[in-house]
Amino acid sequence: MANSAGSRKRARQAEKRRQHNASLRSMVRTYVKKVLKAIAAGDKAAAQAAFVEAQPKLDSSVNKGIFKKNKVARVKSRLNAKVKAMA
């Protein structure tokens, strides 16, 4: 356990940040699941709408350091390909 006052504060800050990041990560994954669910249901209009809604959330998660840039690019690319393949 942390001994000095500064290290105790750092431990508090790290835990707070970890919980916040986990919340953001979970939110982004939920948006991705909404797209996948619409694709599985076969509703192209809903899948497209969900994808358009998910894109800015994915992009902002990169800026916040929640996910790496290439991972988000890969996820977006795969989702877009699945939506387009529904035609």
PyMOL Python script that loads the backbone (N, CA, C, O; Angstrom):
from pymol import cmd

cmd.read_pdbstr("""\
ATOM      1  N   MET A   1       0.845  -1.190   0.000  1.00  0.00           N
ATOM      2  CA  MET A   1       0.000   0.000   0.000  1.00  0.00           C
ATOM      3  C   MET A   1       0.881   1.241   0.000  1.00  0.00           C
ATOM      4  O   MET A   1       2.024   1.202   0.457  1.00  0.00           O
ATOM      5  N   ALA A   2       0.340   2.347  -0.518  1.00  0.00           N
ATOM      6  CA  ALA A   2       1.075   3.603  -0.602  1.00  0.00           C
ATOM      7  C   ALA A   2       1.350   4.157   0.791  1.00  0.00           C
ATOM      8  O   ALA A   2       0.502   4.077   1.680  1.00  0.00           O
ATOM      9  N   ASN A   3       2.542   4.719   0.973  1.00  0.00           N
ATOM     10  CA  ASN A   3       2.935   5.229   2.284  1.00  0.00           C
ATOM     11  C   ASN A   3       2.858   6.754   2.386  1.00  0.00           C
ATOM     12  O   ASN A   3       2.279   7.284   3.333  1.00  0.00           O
ATOM     13  N   SER A   4       3.437   7.453   1.417  1.00  0.00           N
ATOM     14  CA  SER A   4       3.446   8.917   1.515  1.00  0.00           C
ATOM     15  C   SER A   4       2.091   9.483   1.080  1.00  0.00           C
ATOM     16  O   SER A   4       1.312   8.815   0.401  1.00  0.00           O
ATOM     17  N   ALA A   5       1.835  10.705   1.479  1.00  0.00           N
ATOM     18  CA  ALA A   5       0.576  11.365   1.137  1.00  0.00           C
ATOM     19  C   ALA A   5       0.428  11.482  -0.377  1.00  0.00           C
ATOM     20  O   ALA A   5      -0.658  11.285  -0.922  1.00  0.00           O
ATOM     21  N   GLY A   6       1.523  11.802  -1.042  1.00  0.00           N
ATOM     22  CA  GLY A   6       1.494  11.960  -2.502  1.00  0.00           C
ATOM     23  C   GLY A   6       1.169  10.658  -3.211  1.00  0.00           C
ATOM     24  O   GLY A   6       0.412  10.641  -4.182  1.00  0.00           O
ATOM     25  N   SER A   7       1.752   9.555  -2.715  1.00  0.00           N
ATOM     26  CA  SER A   7       1.491   8.274  -3.368  1.00  0.00           C
ATOM     27  C   SER A   7       0.084   7.766  -3.058  1.00  0.00           C
ATOM     28  O   SER A   7      -0.512   7.059  -3.871  1.00  0.00           O
ATOM     29  N   ARG A   8      -0.452   8.124  -1.882  1.00  0.00           N
ATOM     30  CA  ARG A   8      -1.840   7.769  -1.573  1.00  0.00           C
ATOM     31  C   ARG A   8      -2.796   8.505  -2.517  1.00  0.00           C
ATOM     32  O   ARG A   8      -3.763   7.931  -3.017  1.00  0.00           O
ATOM     33  N   LYS A   9      -2.505   9.778  -2.745  1.00  0.00           N
ATOM     34  CA  LYS A   9      -3.329  10.568  -3.657  1.00  0.00           C
ATOM     35  C   LYS A   9      -3.256   9.998  -5.076  1.00  0.00           C
ATOM     36  O   LYS A   9      -4.269   9.889  -5.767  1.00  0.00           O
ATOM     37  N   ARG A  10      -2.049   9.640  -5.493  1.00  0.00           N
ATOM     38  CA  ARG A  10      -1.870   9.062  -6.823  1.00  0.00           C
ATOM     39  C   ARG A  10      -2.677   7.772  -6.970  1.00  0.00           C
ATOM     40  O   ARG A  10      -3.268   7.521  -8.021  1.00  0.00           O
ATOM     41  N   ALA A  11      -2.699   6.960  -5.918  1.00  0.00           N
ATOM     42  CA  ALA A  11      -3.458   5.705  -5.944  1.00  0.00           C
ATOM     43  C   ALA A  11      -4.956   6.007  -6.083  1.00  0.00           C
ATOM     44  O   ALA A  11      -5.662   5.323  -6.824  1.00  0.00           O
ATOM     45  N   ARG A  12      -5.440   7.033  -5.366  1.00  0.00           N
ATOM     46  CA  ARG A  12      -6.842   7.434  -5.481  1.00  0.00           C
ATOM     47  C   ARG A  12      -7.159   7.900  -6.900  1.00  0.00           C
ATOM     48  O   ARG A  12      -8.180   7.520  -7.475  1.00  0.00           O
ATOM     49  N   GLN A  13      -6.281   8.721  -7.455  1.00  0.00           N
ATOM     50  CA  GLN A  13      -6.505   9.247  -8.800  1.00  0.00           C
ATOM     51  C   GLN A  13      -6.496   8.126  -9.835  1.00  0.00           C
ATOM     52  O   GLN A  13      -7.308   8.116 -10.760  1.00  0.00           O
ATOM     53  N   ALA A  14      -5.571   7.183  -9.670  1.00  0.00           N
ATOM     54  CA  ALA A  14      -5.466   6.078 -10.625  1.00  0.00           C
ATOM     55  C   ALA A  14      -6.728   5.222 -10.608  1.00  0.00           C
ATOM     56  O   ALA A  14      -7.202   4.791 -11.659  1.00  0.00           O
ATOM     57  N   GLU A  15      -7.270   4.977  -9.426  1.00  0.00           N
ATOM     58  CA  GLU A  15      -8.489   4.166  -9.309  1.00  0.00           C
ATOM     59  C   GLU A  15      -9.681   4.890  -9.934  1.00  0.00           C
ATOM     60  O   GLU A  15     -10.492   4.278 -10.628  1.00  0.00           O
ATOM     61  N   LYS A  16      -9.778   6.182  -9.684  1.00  0.00           N
ATOM     62  CA  LYS A  16     -10.866   6.985 -10.251  1.00  0.00           C
ATOM     63  C   LYS A  16     -10.780   6.971 -11.780  1.00  0.00           C
ATOM     64  O   LYS A  16     -11.794   6.807 -12.459  1.00  0.00           O
ATOM     65  N   ARG A  17      -9.577   7.141 -12.314  1.00  0.00           N
ATOM     66  CA  ARG A  17      -9.366   7.150 -13.758  1.00  0.00           C
ATOM     67  C   ARG A  17      -9.664   5.785 -14.360  1.00  0.00           C
ATOM     68  O   ARG A  17     -10.231   5.692 -15.449  1.00  0.00           O
ATOM     69  N   ARG A  18      -9.278   4.711 -13.643  1.00  0.00           N
ATOM     70  CA  ARG A  18      -9.526   3.347 -14.130  1.00  0.00           C
ATOM     71  C   ARG A  18     -11.030   3.097 -14.270  1.00  0.00           C
ATOM     72  O   ARG A  18     -11.481   2.526 -15.263  1.00  0.00           O
ATOM     73  N   GLN A  19     -11.792   3.526 -13.276  1.00  0.00           N
ATOM     74  CA  GLN A  19     -13.240   3.329 -13.315  1.00  0.00           C
ATOM     75  C   GLN A  19     -13.883   4.144 -14.435  1.00  0.00           C
ATOM     76  O   GLN A  19     -14.796   3.668 -15.109  1.00  0.00           O
ATOM     77  N   HIS A  20     -13.416   5.348 -14.626  1.00  0.00           N
ATOM     78  CA  HIS A  20     -13.951   6.207 -15.694  1.00  0.00           C
ATOM     79  C   HIS A  20     -13.648   5.611 -17.056  1.00  0.00           C
ATOM     80  O   HIS A  20     -14.515   5.566 -17.929  1.00  0.00           O
ATOM     81  N   ASN A  21     -12.405   5.150 -17.238  1.00  0.00           N
ATOM     82  CA  ASN A  21     -12.015   4.542 -18.510  1.00  0.00           C
ATOM     83  C   ASN A  21     -12.815   3.269 -18.777  1.00  0.00           C
ATOM     84  O   ASN A  21     -13.211   3.011 -19.914  1.00  0.00           O
ATOM     85  N   ALA A  22     -13.054   2.475 -17.736  1.00  0.00           N
ATOM     86  CA  ALA A  22     -13.825   1.241 -17.894  1.00  0.00           C
ATOM     87  C   ALA A  22     -15.245   1.561 -18.339  1.00  0.00           C
ATOM     88  O   ALA A  22     -15.816   0.853 -19.169  1.00  0.00           O
ATOM     89  N   SER A  23     -15.812   2.625 -17.787  1.00  0.00           N
ATOM     90  CA  SER A  23     -17.157   3.045 -18.165  1.00  0.00           C
ATOM     91  C   SER A  23     -17.208   3.456 -19.635  1.00  0.00           C
ATOM     92  O   SER A  23     -18.126   3.068 -20.357  1.00  0.00           O
ATOM     93  N   LEU A  24     -16.230   4.233 -20.075  1.00  0.00           N
ATOM     94  CA  LEU A  24     -16.184   4.671 -21.472  1.00  0.00           C
ATOM     95  C   LEU A  24     -15.996   3.483 -22.407  1.00  0.00           C
ATOM     96  O   LEU A  24     -16.640   3.396 -23.453  1.00  0.00           O
ATOM     97  N   ARG A  25     -15.104   2.564 -22.018  1.00  0.00           N
ATOM     98  CA  ARG A  25     -14.824   1.381 -22.836  1.00  0.00           C
ATOM     99  C   ARG A  25     -16.094   0.538 -22.999  1.00  0.00           C
ATOM    100  O   ARG A  25     -16.393   0.049 -24.088  1.00  0.00           O
ATOM    101  N   SER A  26     -16.829   0.380 -21.904  1.00  0.00           N
ATOM    102  CA  SER A  26     -18.074  -0.387 -21.923  1.00  0.00           C
ATOM    103  C   SER A  26     -19.108   0.283 -22.825  1.00  0.00           C
ATOM    104  O   SER A  26     -19.808  -0.397 -23.576  1.00  0.00           O
ATOM    105  N   MET A  27     -19.208   1.607 -22.755  1.00  0.00           N
ATOM    106  CA  MET A  27     -20.167   2.341 -23.565  1.00  0.00           C
ATOM    107  C   MET A  27     -19.886   2.142 -25.058  1.00  0.00           C
ATOM    108  O   MET A  27     -20.800   1.905 -25.848  1.00  0.00           O
ATOM    109  N   VAL A  28     -18.616   2.241 -25.427  1.00  0.00           N
ATOM    110  CA  VAL A  28     -18.243   2.087 -26.837  1.00  0.00           C
ATOM    111  C   VAL A  28     -18.560   0.675 -27.314  1.00  0.00           C
ATOM    112  O   VAL A  28     -19.070   0.494 -28.420  1.00  0.00           O
ATOM    113  N   ARG A  29     -18.261  -0.326 -26.488  1.00  0.00           N
ATOM    114  CA  ARG A  29     -18.544  -1.714 -26.862  1.00  0.00           C
ATOM    115  C   ARG A  29     -20.044  -1.931 -27.042  1.00  0.00           C
ATOM    116  O   ARG A  29     -20.461  -2.713 -27.897  1.00  0.00           O
ATOM    117  N   THR A  30     -20.853  -1.241 -26.239  1.00  0.00           N
ATOM    118  CA  THR A  30     -22.307  -1.352 -26.357  1.00  0.00           C
ATOM    119  C   THR A  30     -22.772  -0.811 -27.708  1.00  0.00           C
ATOM    120  O   THR A  30     -23.645  -1.403 -28.343  1.00  0.00           O
ATOM    121  N   TYR A  31     -22.198   0.303 -28.148  1.00  0.00           N
ATOM    122  CA  TYR A  31     -22.564   0.858 -29.454  1.00  0.00           C
ATOM    123  C   TYR A  31     -22.205  -0.108 -30.573  1.00  0.00           C
ATOM    124  O   TYR A  31     -22.959  -0.257 -31.534  1.00  0.00           O
ATOM    125  N   VAL A  32     -21.047  -0.767 -30.450  1.00  0.00           N
ATOM    126  CA  VAL A  32     -20.628  -1.740 -31.466  1.00  0.00           C
ATOM    127  C   VAL A  32     -21.602  -2.925 -31.479  1.00  0.00           C
ATOM    128  O   VAL A  32     -21.969  -3.425 -32.542  1.00  0.00           O
ATOM    129  N   LYS A  33     -22.015  -3.369 -30.283  1.00  0.00           N
ATOM    130  CA  LYS A  33     -22.950  -4.497 -30.190  1.00  0.00           C
ATOM    131  C   LYS A  33     -24.302  -4.153 -30.805  1.00  0.00           C
ATOM    132  O   LYS A  33     -24.959  -5.017 -31.384  1.00  0.00           O
ATOM    133  N   LYS A  34     -24.721  -2.888 -30.681  1.00  0.00           N
ATOM    134  CA  LYS A  34     -25.989  -2.470 -31.285  1.00  0.00           C
ATOM    135  C   LYS A  34     -25.942  -2.638 -32.801  1.00  0.00           C
ATOM    136  O   LYS A  34     -26.919  -3.068 -33.414  1.00  0.00           O
ATOM    137  N   VAL A  35     -24.796  -2.296 -33.406  1.00  0.00           N
ATOM    138  CA  VAL A  35     -24.635  -2.448 -34.856  1.00  0.00           C
ATOM    139  C   VAL A  35     -24.702  -3.933 -35.214  1.00  0.00           C
ATOM    140  O   VAL A  35     -25.411  -4.322 -36.142  1.00  0.00           O
ATOM    141  N   LEU A  36     -23.959  -4.760 -34.472  1.00  0.00           N
ATOM    142  CA  LEU A  36     -23.929  -6.194 -34.753  1.00  0.00           C
ATOM    143  C   LEU A  36     -25.310  -6.833 -34.584  1.00  0.00           C
ATOM    144  O   LEU A  36     -25.685  -7.730 -35.339  1.00  0.00           O
ATOM    145  N   LYS A  37     -26.056  -6.362 -33.592  1.00  0.00           N
ATOM    146  CA  LYS A  37     -27.400  -6.891 -33.354  1.00  0.00           C
ATOM    147  C   LYS A  37     -28.325  -6.552 -34.518  1.00  0.00           C
ATOM    148  O   LYS A  37     -29.120  -7.390 -34.945  1.00  0.00           O
ATOM    149  N   ALA A  38     -28.226  -5.326 -35.032  1.00  0.00           N
ATOM    150  CA  ALA A  38     -29.049  -4.909 -36.170  1.00  0.00           C
ATOM    151  C   ALA A  38     -28.672  -5.697 -37.425  1.00  0.00           C
ATOM    152  O   ALA A  38     -29.537  -6.037 -38.232  1.00  0.00           O
ATOM    153  N   ILE A  39     -27.382  -5.985 -37.583  1.00  0.00           N
ATOM    154  CA  ILE A  39     -26.922  -6.782 -38.732  1.00  0.00           C
ATOM    155  C   ILE A  39     -27.485  -8.197 -38.626  1.00  0.00           C
ATOM    156  O   ILE A  39     -27.970  -8.757 -39.609  1.00  0.00           O
ATOM    157  N   ALA A  40     -27.416  -8.770 -37.420  1.00  0.00           N
ATOM    158  CA  ALA A  40     -27.925 -10.133 -37.205  1.00  0.00           C
ATOM    159  C   ALA A  40     -29.433 -10.204 -37.452  1.00  0.00           C
ATOM    160  O   ALA A  40     -29.941 -11.222 -37.922  1.00  0.00           O
ATOM    161  N   ALA A  41     -30.141  -9.128 -37.137  1.00  0.00           N
ATOM    162  CA  ALA A  41     -31.589  -9.089 -37.341  1.00  0.00           C
ATOM    163  C   ALA A  41     -31.940  -8.910 -38.815  1.00  0.00           C
ATOM    164  O   ALA A  41     -33.083  -9.131 -39.213  1.00  0.00           O
ATOM    165  N   GLY A  42     -30.961  -8.512 -39.623  1.00  0.00           N
ATOM    166  CA  GLY A  42     -31.192  -8.336 -41.050  1.00  0.00           C
ATOM    167  C   GLY A  42     -31.816  -7.005 -41.417  1.00  0.00           C
ATOM    168  O   GLY A  42     -32.317  -6.847 -42.531  1.00  0.00           O
ATOM    169  N   ASP A  43     -31.796  -6.051 -40.510  1.00  0.00           N
ATOM    170  CA  ASP A  43     -32.378  -4.725 -40.757  1.00  0.00           C
ATOM    171  C   ASP A  43     -31.282  -3.758 -41.190  1.00  0.00           C
ATOM    172  O   ASP A  43     -30.567  -3.196 -40.360  1.00  0.00           O
ATOM    173  N   LYS A  44     -31.161  -3.574 -42.505  1.00  0.00           N
ATOM    174  CA  LYS A  44     -30.068  -2.750 -43.023  1.00  0.00           C
ATOM    175  C   LYS A  44     -30.181  -1.289 -42.593  1.00  0.00           C
ATOM    176  O   LYS A  44     -29.171  -0.668 -42.262  1.00  0.00           O
ATOM    177  N   ALA A  45     -31.377  -0.738 -42.595  1.00  0.00           N
ATOM    178  CA  ALA A  45     -31.572   0.670 -42.221  1.00  0.00           C
ATOM    179  C   ALA A  45     -31.163   0.890 -40.766  1.00  0.00           C
ATOM    180  O   ALA A  45     -30.494   1.874 -40.448  1.00  0.00           O
ATOM    181  N   ALA A  46     -31.563  -0.022 -39.889  1.00  0.00           N
ATOM    182  CA  ALA A  46     -31.206   0.099 -38.470  1.00  0.00           C
ATOM    183  C   ALA A  46     -29.713  -0.097 -38.269  1.00  0.00           C
ATOM    184  O   ALA A  46     -29.095   0.578 -37.446  1.00  0.00           O
ATOM    185  N   ALA A  47     -29.135  -1.029 -39.030  1.00  0.00           N
ATOM    186  CA  ALA A  47     -27.688  -1.284 -38.922  1.00  0.00           C
ATOM    187  C   ALA A  47     -26.901  -0.052 -39.361  1.00  0.00           C
ATOM    188  O   ALA A  47     -25.918   0.330 -38.725  1.00  0.00           O
ATOM    189  N   GLN A  48     -27.350   0.568 -40.463  1.00  0.00           N
ATOM    190  CA  GLN A  48     -26.677   1.774 -40.963  1.00  0.00           C
ATOM    191  C   GLN A  48     -26.788   2.904 -39.950  1.00  0.00           C
ATOM    192  O   GLN A  48     -25.815   3.612 -39.688  1.00  0.00           O
ATOM    193  N   ALA A  49     -27.980   3.069 -39.381  1.00  0.00           N
ATOM    194  CA  ALA A  49     -28.193   4.130 -38.390  1.00  0.00           C
ATOM    195  C   ALA A  49     -27.340   3.893 -37.148  1.00  0.00           C
ATOM    196  O   ALA A  49     -26.752   4.829 -36.605  1.00  0.00           O
ATOM    197  N   ALA A  50     -27.274   2.639 -36.699  1.00  0.00           N
ATOM    198  CA  ALA A  50     -26.470   2.303 -35.523  1.00  0.00           C
ATOM    199  C   ALA A  50     -24.993   2.524 -35.800  1.00  0.00           C
ATOM    200  O   ALA A  50     -24.253   2.975 -34.926  1.00  0.00           O
ATOM    201  N   PHE A  51     -24.559   2.203 -37.031  1.00  0.00           N
ATOM    202  CA  PHE A  51     -23.155   2.396 -37.396  1.00  0.00           C
ATOM    203  C   PHE A  51     -22.792   3.877 -37.412  1.00  0.00           C
ATOM    204  O   PHE A  51     -21.732   4.269 -36.925  1.00  0.00           O
ATOM    205  N   VAL A  52     -23.684   4.699 -37.976  1.00  0.00           N
ATOM    206  CA  VAL A  52     -23.452   6.153 -38.021  1.00  0.00           C
ATOM    207  C   VAL A  52     -23.374   6.720 -36.606  1.00  0.00           C
ATOM    208  O   VAL A  52     -22.605   7.644 -36.337  1.00  0.00           O
ATOM    209  N   GLU A  53     -24.176   6.158 -35.710  1.00  0.00           N
ATOM    210  CA  GLU A  53     -24.181   6.602 -34.312  1.00  0.00           C
ATOM    211  C   GLU A  53     -22.915   6.141 -33.580  1.00  0.00           C
ATOM    212  O   GLU A  53     -22.406   6.847 -32.709  1.00  0.00           O
ATOM    213  N   ALA A  54     -22.417   4.970 -33.932  1.00  0.00           N
ATOM    214  CA  ALA A  54     -21.253   4.397 -33.240  1.00  0.00           C
ATOM    215  C   ALA A  54     -19.935   5.044 -33.662  1.00  0.00           C
ATOM    216  O   ALA A  54     -19.009   5.138 -32.856  1.00  0.00           O
ATOM    217  N   GLN A  55     -19.841   5.488 -34.912  1.00  0.00           N
ATOM    218  CA  GLN A  55     -18.580   6.023 -35.427  1.00  0.00           C
ATOM    219  C   GLN A  55     -17.984   7.143 -34.582  1.00  0.00           C
ATOM    220  O   GLN A  55     -16.810   7.048 -34.221  1.00  0.00           O
ATOM    221  N   PRO A  56     -18.730   8.208 -34.243  1.00  0.00           N
ATOM    222  CA  PRO A  56     -18.120   9.276 -33.446  1.00  0.00           C
ATOM    223  C   PRO A  56     -17.703   8.811 -32.055  1.00  0.00           C
ATOM    224  O   PRO A  56     -16.726   9.309 -31.497  1.00  0.00           O
ATOM    225  N   LYS A  57     -18.451   7.847 -31.491  1.00  0.00           N
ATOM    226  CA  LYS A  57     -18.087   7.320 -30.166  1.00  0.00           C
ATOM    227  C   LYS A  57     -16.761   6.586 -30.249  1.00  0.00           C
ATOM    228  O   LYS A  57     -15.913   6.723 -29.367  1.00  0.00           O
ATOM    229  N   LEU A  58     -16.580   5.805 -31.309  1.00  0.00           N
ATOM    230  CA  LEU A  58     -15.317   5.081 -31.506  1.00  0.00           C
ATOM    231  C   LEU A  58     -14.160   6.072 -31.690  1.00  0.00           C
ATOM    232  O   LEU A  58     -13.091   5.913 -31.100  1.00  0.00           O
ATOM    233  N   ASP A  59     -14.395   7.093 -32.516  1.00  0.00           N
ATOM    234  CA  ASP A  59     -13.336   8.072 -32.786  1.00  0.00           C
ATOM    235  C   ASP A  59     -12.947   8.839 -31.521  1.00  0.00           C
ATOM    236  O   ASP A  59     -11.764   9.076 -31.278  1.00  0.00           O
ATOM    237  N   SER A  60     -13.931   9.224 -30.722  1.00  0.00           N
ATOM    238  CA  SER A  60     -13.609   9.993 -29.518  1.00  0.00           C
ATOM    239  C   SER A  60     -12.897   9.120 -28.488  1.00  0.00           C
ATOM    240  O   SER A  60     -12.119   9.627 -27.680  1.00  0.00           O
ATOM    241  N   SER A  61     -13.159   7.805 -28.511  1.00  0.00           N
ATOM    242  CA  SER A  61     -12.470   6.920 -27.571  1.00  0.00           C
ATOM    243  C   SER A  61     -10.974   6.851 -27.878  1.00  0.00           C
ATOM    244  O   SER A  61     -10.164   6.627 -26.979  1.00  0.00           O
ATOM    245  N   VAL A  62     -10.609   7.044 -29.148  1.00  0.00           N
ATOM    246  CA  VAL A  62      -9.186   7.070 -29.511  1.00  0.00           C
ATOM    247  C   VAL A  62      -8.529   8.312 -28.919  1.00  0.00           C
ATOM    248  O   VAL A  62      -7.438   8.242 -28.353  1.00  0.00           O
ATOM    249  N   ASN A  63      -9.210   9.455 -29.057  1.00  0.00           N
ATOM    250  CA  ASN A  63      -8.644  10.713 -28.550  1.00  0.00           C
ATOM    251  C   ASN A  63      -8.475  10.687 -27.041  1.00  0.00           C
ATOM    252  O   ASN A  63      -7.581  11.338 -26.499  1.00  0.00           O
ATOM    253  N   LYS A  64      -9.340   9.928 -26.355  1.00  0.00           N
ATOM    254  CA  LYS A  64      -9.267   9.827 -24.900  1.00  0.00           C
ATOM    255  C   LYS A  64      -8.301   8.737 -24.448  1.00  0.00           C
ATOM    256  O   LYS A  64      -8.066   8.576 -23.250  1.00  0.00           O
ATOM    257  N   GLY A  65      -7.737   7.986 -25.399  1.00  0.00           N
ATOM    258  CA  GLY A  65      -6.763   6.960 -25.050  1.00  0.00           C
ATOM    259  C   GLY A  65      -7.387   5.670 -24.555  1.00  0.00           C
ATOM    260  O   GLY A  65      -6.709   4.862 -23.920  1.00  0.00           O
ATOM    261  N   ILE A  66      -8.678   5.458 -24.836  1.00  0.00           N
ATOM    262  CA  ILE A  66      -9.360   4.247 -24.378  1.00  0.00           C
ATOM    263  C   ILE A  66      -8.988   3.068 -25.276  1.00  0.00           C
ATOM    264  O   ILE A  66      -8.710   1.971 -24.790  1.00  0.00           O
ATOM    265  N   PHE A  67      -8.984   3.300 -26.576  1.00  0.00           N
ATOM    266  CA  PHE A  67      -8.581   2.283 -27.554  1.00  0.00           C
ATOM    267  C   PHE A  67      -7.493   2.865 -28.437  1.00  0.00           C
ATOM    268  O   PHE A  67      -7.365   4.084 -28.551  1.00  0.00           O
ATOM    269  N   LYS A  68      -6.699   1.988 -29.069  1.00  0.00           N
ATOM    270  CA  LYS A  68      -5.670   2.450 -30.003  1.00  0.00           C
ATOM    271  C   LYS A  68      -6.311   2.764 -31.354  1.00  0.00           C
ATOM    272  O   LYS A  68      -7.356   2.221 -31.714  1.00  0.00           O
ATOM    273  N   LYS A  69      -5.656   3.646 -32.075  1.00  0.00           N
ATOM    274  CA  LYS A  69      -6.161   4.135 -33.351  1.00  0.00           C
ATOM    275  C   LYS A  69      -6.415   2.995 -34.345  1.00  0.00           C
ATOM    276  O   LYS A  69      -7.463   2.950 -34.988  1.00  0.00           O
ATOM    277  N   ASN A  70      -5.465   2.089 -34.464  1.00  0.00           N
ATOM    278  CA  ASN A  70      -5.603   1.012 -35.446  1.00  0.00           C
ATOM    279  C   ASN A  70      -6.718   0.036 -35.083  1.00  0.00           C
ATOM    280  O   ASN A  70      -7.383  -0.503 -35.968  1.00  0.00           O
ATOM    281  N   LYS A  71      -6.925  -0.191 -33.795  1.00  0.00           N
ATOM    282  CA  LYS A  71      -8.014  -1.088 -33.377  1.00  0.00           C
ATOM    283  C   LYS A  71      -9.351  -0.502 -33.783  1.00  0.00           C
ATOM    284  O   LYS A  71     -10.206  -1.211 -34.313  1.00  0.00           O
ATOM    285  N   VAL A  72      -9.540   0.795 -33.538  1.00  0.00           N
ATOM    286  CA  VAL A  72     -10.798   1.446 -33.874  1.00  0.00           C
ATOM    287  C   VAL A  72     -10.989   1.457 -35.384  1.00  0.00           C
ATOM    288  O   VAL A  72     -12.098   1.237 -35.871  1.00  0.00           O
ATOM    289  N   ALA A  73      -9.923   1.711 -36.124  1.00  0.00           N
ATOM    290  CA  ALA A  73     -10.010   1.711 -37.586  1.00  0.00           C
ATOM    291  C   ALA A  73     -10.423   0.324 -38.081  1.00  0.00           C
ATOM    292  O   ALA A  73     -11.233   0.204 -39.000  1.00  0.00           O
ATOM    293  N   ARG A  74      -9.868  -0.714 -37.474  1.00  0.00           N
ATOM    294  CA  ARG A  74     -10.179  -2.097 -37.859  1.00  0.00           C
ATOM    295  C   ARG A  74     -11.648  -2.431 -37.550  1.00  0.00           C
ATOM    296  O   ARG A  74     -12.341  -3.031 -38.371  1.00  0.00           O
ATOM    297  N   VAL A  75     -12.105  -2.038 -36.369  1.00  0.00           N
ATOM    298  CA  VAL A  75     -13.495  -2.306 -35.973  1.00  0.00           C
ATOM    299  C   VAL A  75     -14.457  -1.585 -36.906  1.00  0.00           C
ATOM    300  O   VAL A  75     -15.432  -2.174 -37.372  1.00  0.00           O
ATOM    301  N   LYS A  76     -14.185  -0.310 -37.181  1.00  0.00           N
ATOM    302  CA  LYS A  76     -15.054   0.468 -38.062  1.00  0.00           C
ATOM    303  C   LYS A  76     -15.088  -0.131 -39.464  1.00  0.00           C
ATOM    304  O   LYS A  76     -16.146  -0.207 -40.088  1.00  0.00           O
ATOM    305  N   SER A  77     -13.936  -0.551 -39.951  1.00  0.00           N
ATOM    306  CA  SER A  77     -13.843  -1.130 -41.285  1.00  0.00           C
ATOM    307  C   SER A  77     -14.663  -2.414 -41.380  1.00  0.00           C
ATOM    308  O   SER A  77     -15.390  -2.618 -42.352  1.00  0.00           O
ATOM    309  N   ARG A  78     -14.547  -3.274 -40.377  1.00  0.00           N
ATOM    310  CA  ARG A  78     -15.268  -4.549 -40.387  1.00  0.00           C
ATOM    311  C   ARG A  78     -16.776  -4.335 -40.268  1.00  0.00           C
ATOM    312  O   ARG A  78     -17.561  -5.003 -40.940  1.00  0.00           O
ATOM    313  N   LEU A  79     -17.175  -3.394 -39.404  1.00  0.00           N
ATOM    314  CA  LEU A  79     -18.604  -3.111 -39.264  1.00  0.00           C
ATOM    315  C   LEU A  79     -19.183  -2.559 -40.568  1.00  0.00           C
ATOM    316  O   LEU A  79     -20.261  -2.962 -41.004  1.00  0.00           O
ATOM    317  N   ASN A  80     -18.451  -1.638 -41.176  1.00  0.00           N
ATOM    318  CA  ASN A  80     -18.908  -1.029 -42.432  1.00  0.00           C
ATOM    319  C   ASN A  80     -19.031  -2.091 -43.522  1.00  0.00           C
ATOM    320  O   ASN A  80     -19.990  -2.079 -44.294  1.00  0.00           O
ATOM    321  N   ALA A  81     -18.070  -3.006 -43.588  1.00  0.00           N
ATOM    322  CA  ALA A  81     -18.108  -4.063 -44.588  1.00  0.00           C
ATOM    323  C   ALA A  81     -19.324  -4.962 -44.372  1.00  0.00           C
ATOM    324  O   ALA A  81     -19.970  -5.382 -45.333  1.00  0.00           O
ATOM    325  N   LYS A  82     -19.638  -5.260 -43.093  1.00  0.00           N
ATOM    326  CA  LYS A  82     -20.797  -6.109 -42.795  1.00  0.00           C
ATOM    327  C   LYS A  82     -22.106  -5.405 -43.166  1.00  0.00           C
ATOM    328  O   LYS A  82     -23.036  -6.031 -43.675  1.00  0.00           O
ATOM    329  N   VAL A  83     -22.164  -4.103 -42.905  1.00  0.00           N
ATOM    330  CA  VAL A  83     -23.380  -3.347 -43.247  1.00  0.00           C
ATOM    331  C   VAL A  83     -23.559  -3.301 -44.755  1.00  0.00           C
ATOM    332  O   VAL A  83     -24.668  -3.486 -45.257  1.00  0.00           O
ATOM    333  N   LYS A  84     -22.475  -3.054 -45.479  1.00  0.00           N
ATOM    334  CA  LYS A  84     -22.556  -2.974 -46.943  1.00  0.00           C
ATOM    335  C   LYS A  84     -22.907  -4.329 -47.573  1.00  0.00           C
ATOM    336  O   LYS A  84     -23.570  -4.390 -48.609  1.00  0.00           O
ATOM    337  N   ALA A  85     -22.452  -5.412 -46.930  1.00  0.00           N
ATOM    338  CA  ALA A  85     -22.702  -6.758 -47.483  1.00  0.00           C
ATOM    339  C   ALA A  85     -24.154  -7.177 -47.343  1.00  0.00           C
ATOM    340  O   ALA A  85     -24.554  -8.191 -47.914  1.00  0.00           O
ATOM    341  N   MET A  86     -24.953  -6.426 -46.600  1.00  0.00           N
ATOM    342  CA  MET A  86     -26.350  -6.798 -46.371  1.00  0.00           C
ATOM    343  C   MET A  86     -27.236  -6.572 -47.598  1.00  0.00           C
ATOM    344  O   MET A  86     -28.344  -7.105 -47.657  1.00  0.00           O
ATOM    345  N   ALA A  87     -26.774  -5.800 -48.566  1.00  0.00           N
ATOM    346  CA  ALA A  87     -27.605  -5.433 -49.722  1.00  0.00           C
ATOM    347  C   ALA A  87     -28.100  -6.642 -50.524  1.00  0.00           C
ATOM    348  O   ALA A  87     -28.807  -6.476 -51.518  1.00  0.00           O
TER     349      ALA A  87
END
""", "prot")
cmd.dss("prot")
cmd.show_as("cartoon", "prot")
cmd.util.cbc("prot")
cmd.orient("prot")
